Amino acid sequence: QVQLVESGGGLVQAGGSLRLSCAASESIFSINTMGWYRQAPGKQRELVAAITSGGSKIYADSVKGRFTISRDTAKNTVYLQINSLTPEDTAVYYCNAKTTFAYWGQGTQVTVSS
């Protein structure tokens, strides 16, 4: 079972930046894909970015150019750099790990004020 611990959320003004972290309990090379999802109030959870064990990255169209996913394999940690934040980015951000099963972190709140 993979345990995921997110951190880095908070309250930020529009135009600001945040870096979210997701620490995994095992080597991220053993995890097929690690991703970041977000869920805004009243909306479905959506994928914003993911990185495969081979290092390939994908992004939702809505965040391309502003969000960057990266990893530190020595720390078994995946990051999400979020720039040029807008109020529409306000959501709970969840880390996800896909192996044979899917695992979720507890989520970290990102609130963007206008």
GUMARTOR-824919 format. One record per residue: residue in one letter; x, y, z of N, C-alpha, C, O in turn. Coordinates in nm, 3 decimals. Layout:
! GUMARTOR-824919
@r A; n_x X; n_y Y; n_z Z; ca_x X; ca_y Y; ca_z Z; c_x X; c_y Y; c_z Z; o_x X; o_y Y; o_z Z .
...
//
This chain:
! GUMARTOR-824919
@r Q; n_x 0.084; n_y -0.118; n_z 0.000; ca_x 0.000; ca_y 0.000; ca_z 0.000; c_x 0.088; c_y 0.124; c_z 0.000; o_x 0.181; o_y 0.136; o_z 0.080 .
@r V; n_x 0.058; n_y 0.216; n_z -0.091; ca_x 0.136; ca_y 0.339; ca_z -0.103; c_x 0.070; c_y 0.447; c_z -0.020; o_x -0.050; o_y 0.471; o_z -0.032 .
@r Q; n_x 0.148; n_y 0.511; n_z 0.063; ca_x 0.097; ca_y 0.626; ca_z 0.140; c_x 0.152; c_y 0.753; c_z 0.080; o_x 0.269; o_y 0.762; o_z 0.042 .
@r L; n_x 0.065; n_y 0.853; n_z 0.071; ca_x 0.100; ca_y 0.979; ca_z 0.009; c_x 0.071; c_y 1.092; c_z 0.106; o_x -0.035; o_y 1.096; o_z 0.168 .
@r V; n_x 0.164; n_y 1.183; n_z 0.120; ca_x 0.145; ca_y 1.298; ca_z 0.208; c_x 0.172; c_y 1.425; c_z 0.130; o_x 0.283; o_y 1.449; o_z 0.084 .
@r E; n_x 0.067; n_y 1.507; n_z 0.116; ca_x 0.079; ca_y 1.633; ca_z 0.043; c_x 0.109; c_y 1.747; c_z 0.140; o_x 0.077; o_y 1.741; o_z 0.259 .
@r S; n_x 0.171; n_y 1.849; n_z 0.087; ca_x 0.194; ca_y 1.971; ca_z 0.162; c_x 0.213; c_y 2.086; c_z 0.064; o_x 0.230; o_y 2.064; o_z -0.056 .
@r G; n_x 0.209; n_y 2.207; n_z 0.116; ca_x 0.240; ca_y 2.323; ca_z 0.035; c_x 0.122; c_y 2.410; c_z -0.003; o_x 0.141; o_y 2.516; o_z -0.063 .
@r G; n_x 0.001; n_y 2.368; n_z 0.030; ca_x -0.114; ca_y 2.451; ca_z -0.004; c_x -0.121; c_y 2.574; c_z 0.086; o_x -0.043; o_y 2.589; o_z 0.179 .
@r G; n_x -0.216; n_y 2.662; n_z 0.055; ca_x -0.231; ca_y 2.781; ca_z 0.136; c_x -0.315; c_y 2.885; c_z 0.067; o_x -0.379; o_y 2.860; o_z -0.035 .
@r L; n_x -0.315; n_y 3.003; n_z 0.126; ca_x -0.388; ca_y 3.118; ca_z 0.072; c_x -0.290; c_y 3.208; c_z 0.001; o_x -0.188; o_y 3.247; o_z 0.057 .
@r V; n_x -0.321; n_y 3.242; n_z -0.123; ca_x -0.231; ca_y 3.324; ca_z -0.202; c_x -0.313; c_y 3.421; c_z -0.285; o_x -0.427; o_y 3.392; o_z -0.321 .
@r Q; n_x -0.256; n_y 3.535; n_z -0.316; ca_x -0.325; ca_y 3.632; ca_z -0.400; c_x -0.315; c_y 3.592; c_z -0.547; o_x -0.222; o_y 3.522; o_z -0.587 .
@r A; n_x -0.409; n_y 3.637; n_z -0.624; ca_x -0.407; ca_y 3.611; ca_z -0.768; c_x -0.275; c_y 3.661; c_z -0.826; o_x -0.226; o_y 3.769; o_z -0.791 .
@r G; n_x -0.220; n_y 3.581; n_z -0.915; ca_x -0.092; ca_y 3.613; ca_z -0.974; c_x 0.026; c_y 3.552; c_z -0.902; o_x 0.139; o_y 3.553; o_z -0.952 .
@r G; n_x 0.000; n_y 3.499; n_z -0.783; ca_x 0.107; ca_y 3.440; ca_z -0.704; c_x 0.139; c_y 3.298; c_z -0.745; o_x 0.086; o_y 3.245; o_z -0.843 .
@r S; n_x 0.229; n_y 3.236; n_z -0.667; ca_x 0.275; ca_y 3.101; ca_z -0.697; c_x 0.276; c_y 3.016; c_z -0.571; o_x 0.284; o_y 3.066; o_z -0.459 .
@r L; n_x 0.267; n_y 2.886; n_z -0.593; ca_x 0.279; ca_y 2.789; ca_z -0.486; c_x 0.352; c_y 2.668; c_z -0.540; o_x 0.349; o_y 2.641; o_z -0.661 .
@r R; n_x 0.417; n_y 2.594; n_z -0.451; ca_x 0.472; ca_y 2.465; ca_z -0.489; c_x 0.415; c_y 2.360; c_z -0.394; o_x 0.436; o_y 2.365; o_z -0.273 .
@r L; n_x 0.344; n_y 2.266; n_z -0.452; ca_x 0.289; ca_y 2.156; ca_z -0.376; c_x 0.385; c_y 2.038; c_z -0.379; o_x 0.454; o_y 2.015; o_z -0.478 .
@r S; n_x 0.390; n_y 1.965; n_z -0.269; ca_x 0.476; ca_y 1.847; ca_z -0.260; c_x 0.392; c_y 1.725; c_z -0.225; o_x 0.294; o_y 1.734; o_z -0.152 .
@r C; n_x 0.433; n_y 1.611; n_z -0.277; ca_x 0.368; ca_y 1.484; ca_z -0.246; c_x 0.478; c_y 1.383; c_z -0.219; o_x 0.550; o_y 1.342; o_z -0.310 .
@r A; n_x 0.489; n_y 1.342; n_z -0.094; ca_x 0.590; ca_y 1.244; ca_z -0.056; c_x 0.528; c_y 1.105; c_z -0.053; o_x 0.427; o_y 1.084; o_z 0.013 .
@r A; n_x 0.588; n_y 1.012; n_z -0.125; ca_x 0.539; ca_y 0.874; ca_z -0.131; c_x 0.617; c_y 0.785; c_z -0.034; o_x 0.733; o_y 0.812; o_z -0.002 .
@r S; n_x 0.550; n_y 0.680; n_z 0.011; ca_x 0.611; ca_y 0.590; ca_z 0.110; c_x 0.703; c_y 0.485; c_z 0.048; o_x 0.768; o_y 0.408; o_z 0.119 .
@r E; n_x 0.707; n_y 0.482; n_z -0.087; ca_x 0.798; ca_y 0.390; ca_z -0.152; c_x 0.856; c_y 0.455; c_z -0.277; o_x 0.815; o_y 0.564; o_z -0.316 .
@r S; n_x 0.950; n_y 0.387; n_z -0.338; ca_x 1.017; ca_y 0.443; ca_z -0.454; c_x 0.917; c_y 0.477; c_z -0.563; o_x 0.834; o_y 0.395; o_z -0.601 .
@r I; n_x 0.925; n_y 0.599; n_z -0.613; ca_x 0.832; ca_y 0.640; ca_z -0.718; c_x 0.863; c_y 0.571; c_z -0.851; o_x 0.781; o_y 0.576; o_z -0.943 .
@r F; n_x 0.978; n_y 0.506; n_z -0.862; ca_x 1.005; ca_y 0.427; ca_z -0.982; c_x 0.915; c_y 0.304; c_z -0.988; o_x 0.890; o_y 0.250; o_z -1.096 .
@r S; n_x 0.866; n_y 0.260; n_z -0.872; ca_x 0.778; ca_y 0.144; ca_z -0.868; c_x 0.632; c_y 0.181; c_z -0.892; o_x 0.545; o_y 0.093; o_z -0.897 .
@r I; n_x 0.605; n_y 0.308; n_z -0.908; ca_x 0.469; ca_y 0.358; ca_z -0.928; c_x 0.453; c_y 0.396; c_z -1.074; o_x 0.530; o_y 0.476; o_z -1.127 .
@r N; n_x 0.353; n_y 0.338; n_z -1.141; ca_x 0.337; ca_y 0.361; ca_z -1.285; c_x 0.321; c_y 0.509; c_z -1.317; o_x 0.390; o_y 0.562; o_z -1.404 .
@r T; n_x 0.230; n_y 0.573; n_z -1.246; ca_x 0.203; ca_y 0.713; ca_z -1.272; c_x 0.172; c_y 0.783; c_z -1.142; o_x 0.100; o_y 0.730; o_z -1.057 .
@r M; n_x 0.227; n_y 0.903; n_z -1.125; ca_x 0.188; ca_y 0.988; ca_z -1.013; c_x 0.128; c_y 1.115; c_z -1.070; o_x 0.180; o_y 1.173; o_z -1.165 .
@r G; n_x 0.019; n_y 1.155; n_z -1.010; ca_x -0.050; ca_y 1.271; ca_z -1.065; c_x -0.105; c_y 1.363; c_z -0.959; o_x -0.115; o_y 1.328; o_z -0.841 .
@r W; n_x -0.140; n_y 1.480; n_z -1.004; ca_x -0.208; ca_y 1.578; ca_z -0.921; c_x -0.348; c_y 1.601; c_z -0.978; o_x -0.365; o_y 1.626; o_z -1.098 .
@r Y; n_x -0.446; n_y 1.592; n_z -0.892; ca_x -0.584; ca_y 1.621; ca_z -0.926; c_x -0.629; c_y 1.738; c_z -0.838; o_x -0.567; o_y 1.771; o_z -0.738 .
@r R; n_x -0.740; n_y 1.799; n_z -0.880; ca_x -0.798; ca_y 1.901; ca_z -0.795; c_x -0.950; c_y 1.891; c_z -0.799; o_x -1.010; o_y 1.845; o_z -0.897 .
@r Q; n_x -1.010; n_y 1.934; n_z -0.690; ca_x -1.155; ca_y 1.934; ca_z -0.682; c_x -1.200; c_y 2.066; c_z -0.620; o_x -1.171; o_y 2.096; o_z -0.505 .
@r A; n_x -1.271; n_y 2.142; n_z -0.702; ca_x -1.328; ca_y 2.269; ca_z -0.655; c_x -1.467; c_y 2.243; c_z -0.598; o_x -1.529; o_y 2.142; o_z -0.632 .
@r P; n_x -1.516; n_y 2.331; n_z -0.513; ca_x -1.649; ca_y 2.312; ca_z -0.455; c_x -1.756; c_y 2.294; c_z -0.562; o_x -1.766; o_y 2.375; o_z -0.654 .
@r G; n_x -1.834; n_y 2.189; n_z -0.549; ca_x -1.943; ca_y 2.164; ca_z -0.642; c_x -1.900; c_y 2.108; c_z -0.777; o_x -1.983; o_y 2.094; o_z -0.867 .
@r K; n_x -1.772; n_y 2.077; n_z -0.792; ca_x -1.723; ca_y 2.025; ca_z -0.920; c_x -1.660; c_y 1.887; c_z -0.901; o_x -1.626; o_y 1.846; o_z -0.790 .
@r Q; n_x -1.645; n_y 1.818; n_z -1.012; ca_x -1.583; ca_y 1.687; ca_z -1.008; c_x -1.431; c_y 1.701; c_z -0.996; o_x -1.372; o_y 1.802; o_z -1.035 .
@r R; n_x -1.372; n_y 1.597; n_z -0.942; ca_x -1.227; ca_y 1.595; ca_z -0.934; c_x -1.171; c_y 1.583; c_z -1.075; o_x -1.222; o_y 1.505; o_z -1.156 .
@r E; n_x -1.066; n_y 1.660; n_z -1.104; ca_x -1.008; ca_y 1.658; ca_z -1.238; c_x -0.856; c_y 1.645; c_z -1.231; o_x -0.792; o_y 1.693; o_z -1.138 .
@r L; n_x -0.802; n_y 1.578; n_z -1.332; ca_x -0.658; ca_y 1.565; ca_z -1.343; c_x -0.600; c_y 1.697; c_z -1.390; o_x -0.650; o_y 1.757; o_z -1.485 .
@r V; n_x -0.492; n_y 1.743; n_z -1.324; ca_x -0.424; ca_y 1.862; ca_z -1.373; c_x -0.287; c_y 1.829; c_z -1.431; o_x -0.245; o_y 1.893; o_z -1.527 .
@r A; n_x -0.217; n_y 1.731; n_z -1.375; ca_x -0.086; ca_y 1.696; ca_z -1.428; c_x -0.048; c_y 1.558; c_z -1.378; o_x -0.093; o_y 1.514; o_z -1.272 .
@r A; n_x 0.034; n_y 1.488; n_z -1.456; ca_x 0.081; ca_y 1.356; ca_z -1.417; c_x 0.219; c_y 1.331; c_z -1.474; o_x 0.258; o_y 1.391; o_z -1.574 .
@r I; n_x 0.291; n_y 1.242; n_z -1.407; ca_x 0.424; ca_y 1.203; ca_z -1.455; c_x 0.436; c_y 1.052; c_z -1.440; o_x 0.401; o_y 0.996; o_z -1.337 .
@r T; n_x 0.487; n_y 0.988; n_z -1.545; ca_x 0.501; ca_y 0.843; ca_z -1.542; c_x 0.635; c_y 0.804; c_z -1.480; o_x 0.722; o_y 0.889; o_z -1.457 .
@r S; n_x 0.650; n_y 0.676; n_z -1.453; ca_x 0.776; ca_y 0.628; ca_z -1.397; c_x 0.892; c_y 0.653; c_z -1.493; o_x 1.007; o_y 0.666; o_z -1.452 .
@r G; n_x 0.860; n_y 0.660; n_z -1.621; ca_x 0.963; ca_y 0.689; ca_z -1.721; c_x 0.991; c_y 0.836; c_z -1.739; o_x 1.082; o_y 0.874; o_z -1.814 .
@r G; n_x 0.914; n_y 0.921; n_z -1.672; ca_x 0.939; ca_y 1.064; ca_z -1.677; c_x 0.853; c_y 1.143; c_z -1.775; o_x 0.868; o_y 1.264; o_z -1.787 .
@r S; n_x 0.762; n_y 1.075; n_z -1.846; ca_x 0.673; ca_y 1.147; ca_z -1.936; c_x 0.572; c_y 1.227; c_z -1.856; o_x 0.526; o_y 1.184; o_z -1.750 .
@r K; n_x 0.538; n_y 1.345; n_z -1.908; ca_x 0.447; ca_y 1.435; ca_z -1.835; c_x 0.325; c_y 1.468; c_z -1.921; o_x 0.335; o_y 1.480; o_z -2.044 .
@r I; n_x 0.212; n_y 1.482; n_z -1.856; ca_x 0.092; ca_y 1.530; ca_z -1.923; c_x 0.028; c_y 1.638; c_z -1.838; o_x 0.042; o_y 1.640; o_z -1.715 .
@r Y; n_x -0.041; n_y 1.729; n_z -1.905; ca_x -0.107; ca_y 1.840; ca_z -1.838; c_x -0.247; c_y 1.859; c_z -1.894; o_x -0.273; o_y 1.834; o_z -2.012 .
@r A; n_x -0.337; n_y 1.904; n_z -1.808; ca_x -0.468; ca_y 1.946; ca_z -1.855; c_x -0.450; c_y 2.073; c_z -1.936; o_x -0.362; o_y 2.155; o_z -1.907 .
@r D; n_x -0.532; n_y 2.090; n_z -2.037; ca_x -0.521; ca_y 2.209; ca_z -2.123; c_x -0.533; c_y 2.338; c_z -2.041; o_x -0.470; o_y 2.438; o_z -2.073 .
@r S; n_x -0.615; n_y 2.334; n_z -1.938; ca_x -0.642; ca_y 2.455; ca_z -1.860; c_x -0.522; c_y 2.503; c_z -1.778; o_x -0.521; o_y 2.616; o_z -1.731 .
@r V; n_x -0.421; n_y 2.417; n_z -1.762; ca_x -0.307; ca_y 2.456; ca_z -1.678; c_x -0.175; c_y 2.459; c_z -1.754; o_x -0.072; o_y 2.496; o_z -1.698 .
@r K; n_x -0.177; n_y 2.422; n_z -1.881; ca_x -0.053; ca_y 2.422; ca_z -1.958; c_x 0.010; c_y 2.560; c_z -1.959; o_x -0.058; o_y 2.661; o_z -1.980 .
@r G; n_x 0.139; n_y 2.563; n_z -1.936; ca_x 0.211; ca_y 2.689; ca_z -1.933; c_x 0.217; c_y 2.753; c_z -1.796; o_x 0.298; o_y 2.843; o_z -1.774 .
@r R; n_x 0.131; n_y 2.709; n_z -1.703; ca_x 0.131; ca_y 2.766; ca_z -1.568; c_x 0.171; c_y 2.664; c_z -1.463; o_x 0.232; o_y 2.700; o_z -1.362 .
@r F; n_x 0.138; n_y 2.537; n_z -1.484; ca_x 0.168; ca_y 2.431; ca_z -1.388; c_x 0.284; c_y 2.348; c_z -1.442; o_x 0.293; o_y 2.321; o_z -1.562 .
@r T; n_x 0.372; n_y 2.308; n_z -1.352; ca_x 0.482; ca_y 2.220; ca_z -1.388; c_x 0.494; c_y 2.108; c_z -1.286; o_x 0.507; o_y 2.132; o_z -1.166 .
@r I; n_x 0.489; n_y 1.985; n_z -1.336; ca_x 0.507; ca_y 1.870; ca_z -1.247; c_x 0.651; c_y 1.823; c_z -1.258; o_x 0.708; o_y 1.820; o_z -1.367 .
@r S; n_x 0.708; n_y 1.787; n_z -1.146; ca_x 0.846; ca_y 1.739; ca_z -1.144; c_x 0.861; c_y 1.638; c_z -1.031; o_x 0.768; o_y 1.616; o_z -0.953 .
@r R; n_x 0.978; n_y 1.577; n_z -1.023; ca_x 0.998; ca_y 1.478; ca_z -0.919; c_x 1.142; c_y 1.479; c_z -0.870; o_x 1.233; o_y 1.522; o_z -0.941 .
@r D; n_x 1.159; n_y 1.433; n_z -0.749; ca_x 1.291; ca_y 1.409; ca_z -0.691; c_x 1.291; c_y 1.263; c_z -0.651; o_x 1.235; o_y 1.226; o_z -0.548 .
@r T; n_x 1.353; n_y 1.179; n_z -0.732; ca_x 1.347; ca_y 1.036; ca_z -0.706; c_x 1.421; c_y 0.997; c_z -0.579; o_x 1.387; o_y 0.897; o_z -0.515 .
@r A; n_x 1.522; n_y 1.074; n_z -0.542; ca_x 1.595; ca_y 1.043; ca_z -0.419; c_x 1.507; c_y 1.063; c_z -0.296; o_x 1.525; o_y 0.997; o_z -0.194 .
@r K; n_x 1.411; n_y 1.155; n_z -0.306; ca_x 1.321; ca_y 1.184; ca_z -0.194; c_x 1.185; c_y 1.119; c_z -0.211; o_x 1.097; o_y 1.135; o_z -0.126 .
@r N; n_x 1.166; n_y 1.045; n_z -0.321; ca_x 1.035; ca_y 0.984; ca_z -0.350; c_x 0.924; c_y 1.088; c_z -0.343; o_x 0.817; o_y 1.063; o_z -0.286 .
@r T; n_x 0.950; n_y 1.203; n_z -0.401; ca_x 0.859; ca_y 1.316; ca_z -0.391; c_x 0.829; c_y 1.372; c_z -0.529; o_x 0.917; o_y 1.384; o_z -0.614 .
@r V; n_x 0.703; n_y 1.404; n_z -0.550; ca_x 0.658; ca_y 1.470; ca_z -0.672; c_x 0.610; c_y 1.610; c_z -0.635; o_x 0.547; o_y 1.630; o_z -0.531 .
@r Y; n_x 0.640; n_y 1.705; n_z -0.722; ca_x 0.606; ca_y 1.844; ca_z -0.696; c_x 0.511; c_y 1.896; c_z -0.803; o_x 0.507; o_y 1.846; o_z -0.915 .
@r L; n_x 0.435; n_y 1.997; n_z -0.766; ca_x 0.353; ca_y 2.070; ca_z -0.862; c_x 0.379; c_y 2.218; c_z -0.838; o_x 0.336; o_y 2.275; o_z -0.738 .
@r Q; n_x 0.448; n_y 2.278; n_z -0.933; ca_x 0.472; ca_y 2.422; ca_z -0.929; c_x 0.356; c_y 2.491; c_z -0.998; o_x 0.325; o_y 2.462; o_z -1.114 .
@r I; n_x 0.292; n_y 2.582; n_z -0.927; ca_x 0.175; ca_y 2.650; ca_z -0.981; c_x 0.206; c_y 2.799; c_z -0.987; o_x 0.232; o_y 2.861; o_z -0.884 .
@r N; n_x 0.203; n_y 2.855; n_z -1.106; ca_x 0.231; ca_y 2.997; ca_z -1.125; c_x 0.108; c_y 3.069; c_z -1.178; o_x 0.013; o_y 3.007; o_z -1.225 .
@r S; n_x 0.112; n_y 3.200; n_z -1.169; ca_x 0.005; ca_y 3.285; ca_z -1.222; c_x -0.132; c_y 3.237; c_z -1.176; o_x -0.224; o_y 3.219; o_z -1.256 .
@r L; n_x -0.143; n_y 3.216; n_z -1.046; ca_x -0.267; ca_y 3.163; ca_z -0.990; c_x -0.384; c_y 3.257; c_z -1.012; o_x -0.369; o_y 3.379; o_z -1.005 .
@r T; n_x -0.500; n_y 3.200; n_z -1.038; ca_x -0.624; ca_y 3.275; ca_z -1.051; c_x -0.726; c_y 3.218; c_z -0.951; o_x -0.708; o_y 3.106; o_z -0.903 .
@r P; n_x -0.830; n_y 3.293; n_z -0.921; ca_x -0.932; ca_y 3.239; ca_z -0.829; c_x -0.992; c_y 3.106; c_z -0.877; o_x -1.039; o_y 3.026; o_z -0.796 .
@r E; n_x -0.990; n_y 3.083; n_z -1.008; ca_x -1.043; ca_y 2.959; ca_z -1.062; c_x -0.956; c_y 2.838; c_z -1.026; o_x -0.999; o_y 2.724; o_z -1.043 .
@r D; n_x -0.837; n_y 2.862; n_z -0.976; ca_x -0.749; ca_y 2.752; ca_z -0.933; c_x -0.779; c_y 2.710; c_z -0.790; o_x -0.722; o_y 2.612; o_z -0.741 .
@r T; n_x -0.868; n_y 2.781; n_z -0.723; ca_x -0.904; ca_y 2.745; ca_z -0.586; c_x -0.967; c_y 2.606; c_z -0.583; o_x -1.065; o_y 2.580; o_z -0.653 .
@r A; n_x -0.910; n_y 2.519; n_z -0.502; ca_x -0.957; ca_y 2.380; ca_z -0.497; c_x -0.876; c_y 2.305; c_z -0.391; o_x -0.777; o_y 2.356; o_z -0.339 .
@r V; n_x -0.920; n_y 2.185; n_z -0.361; ca_x -0.837; ca_y 2.092; ca_z -0.286; c_x -0.756; c_y 2.013; c_z -0.388; o_x -0.812; o_y 1.955; o_z -0.482 .
@r Y; n_x -0.626; n_y 2.011; n_z -0.370; ca_x -0.538; ca_y 1.940; ca_z -0.462; c_x -0.496; c_y 1.808; c_z -0.399; o_x -0.449; o_y 1.802; o_z -0.286 .
@r Y; n_x -0.514; n_y 1.702; n_z -0.478; ca_x -0.486; ca_y 1.567; ca_z -0.430; c_x -0.373; c_y 1.504; c_z -0.511; o_x -0.365; o_y 1.520; o_z -0.632 .
@r C; n_x -0.288; n_y 1.434; n_z -0.441; ca_x -0.185; ca_y 1.353; ca_z -0.506; c_x -0.241; c_y 1.212; c_z -0.528; o_x -0.315; o_y 1.160; o_z -0.445 .
@r N; n_x -0.205; n_y 1.153; n_z -0.639; ca_x -0.253; ca_y 1.020; ca_z -0.675; c_x -0.139; c_y 0.935; c_z -0.723; o_x -0.051; o_y 0.982; o_z -0.796 .
@r A; n_x -0.139; n_y 0.808; n_z -0.683; ca_x -0.039; ca_y 0.713; ca_z -0.730; c_x -0.110; c_y 0.593; c_z -0.789; o_x -0.198; o_y 0.535; o_z -0.726 .
@r K; n_x -0.072; n_y 0.556; n_z -0.909; ca_x -0.133; ca_y 0.442; ca_z -0.976; c_x -0.032; c_y 0.329; c_z -0.990; o_x 0.072; o_y 0.343; o_z -1.054 .
@r T; n_x -0.064; n_y 0.216; n_z -0.929; ca_x 0.009; ca_y 0.093; ca_z -0.951; c_x -0.096; c_y -0.005; c_z -1.000; o_x -0.169; o_y 0.026; o_z -1.095 .
@r T; n_x -0.105; n_y -0.121; n_z -0.941; ca_x -0.219; ca_y -0.209; ca_z -0.969; c_x -0.346; c_y -0.144; c_z -0.914; o_x -0.456; o_y -0.164; o_z -0.966 .
@r F; n_x -0.330; n_y -0.068; n_z -0.810; ca_x -0.439; ca_y 0.006; ca_z -0.747; c_x -0.411; c_y 0.155; c_z -0.756; o_x -0.303; o_y 0.198; o_z -0.799 .
@r A; n_x -0.508; n_y 0.233; n_z -0.715; ca_x -0.493; ca_y 0.378; ca_z -0.710; c_x -0.496; c_y 0.421; c_z -0.564; o_x -0.580; o_y 0.378; o_z -0.486 .
@r Y; n_x -0.403; n_y 0.508; n_z -0.531; ca_x -0.391; ca_y 0.559; ca_z -0.394; c_x -0.402; c_y 0.710; c_z -0.396; o_x -0.360; o_y 0.776; o_z -0.491 .
@r W; n_x -0.460; n_y 0.764; n_z -0.289; ca_x -0.481; ca_y 0.908; ca_z -0.280; c_x -0.421; c_y 0.963; c_z -0.151; o_x -0.420; o_y 0.896; o_z -0.047 .
@r G; n_x -0.373; n_y 1.085; n_z -0.160; ca_x -0.334; ca_y 1.157; ca_z -0.041; c_x -0.456; c_y 1.222; c_z 0.023; o_x -0.569; o_y 1.207; o_z -0.025 .
@r Q; n_x -0.431; n_y 1.293; n_z 0.131; ca_x -0.542; ca_y 1.352; ca_z 0.205; c_x -0.588; c_y 1.484; c_z 0.146; o_x -0.695; o_y 1.535; o_z 0.180 .
@r G; n_x -0.509; n_y 1.540; n_z 0.057; ca_x -0.544; ca_y 1.666; ca_z -0.008; c_x -0.485; c_y 1.786; c_z 0.064; o_x -0.461; o_y 1.784; o_z 0.184 .
@r T; n_x -0.461; n_y 1.890; n_z -0.013; ca_x -0.412; ca_y 2.016; ca_z 0.042; c_x -0.491; c_y 2.130; c_z -0.023; o_x -0.508; o_y 2.134; o_z -0.145 .
@r Q; n_x -0.537; n_y 2.221; n_z 0.059; ca_x -0.624; ca_y 2.329; ca_z 0.011; c_x -0.541; c_y 2.441; c_z -0.051; o_x -0.443; o_y 2.487; o_z 0.008 .
@r V; n_x -0.582; n_y 2.483; n_z -0.169; ca_x -0.525; ca_y 2.602; ca_z -0.234; c_x -0.639; c_y 2.702; c_z -0.251; o_x -0.740; o_y 2.672; o_z -0.314 .
@r T; n_x -0.621; n_y 2.819; n_z -0.194; ca_x -0.721; ca_y 2.924; ca_z -0.204; c_x -0.655; c_y 3.047; c_z -0.264; o_x -0.553; o_y 3.096; o_z -0.214 .
@r V; n_x -0.714; n_y 3.097; n_z -0.373; ca_x -0.659; ca_y 3.213; ca_z -0.442; c_x -0.757; c_y 3.329; c_z -0.426; o_x -0.873; o_y 3.318; o_z -0.465 .
@r S; n_x -0.711; n_y 3.436; n_z -0.371; ca_x -0.796; ca_y 3.554; ca_z -0.353; c_x -0.774; c_y 3.652; c_z -0.467; o_x -0.664; o_y 3.665; o_z -0.521 .
@r S; n_x -0.881; n_y 3.720; n_z -0.502; ca_x -0.873; ca_y 3.815; ca_z -0.615; c_x -0.832; c_y 3.954; c_z -0.567; o_x -0.820; o_y 4.045; o_z -0.649 .
//
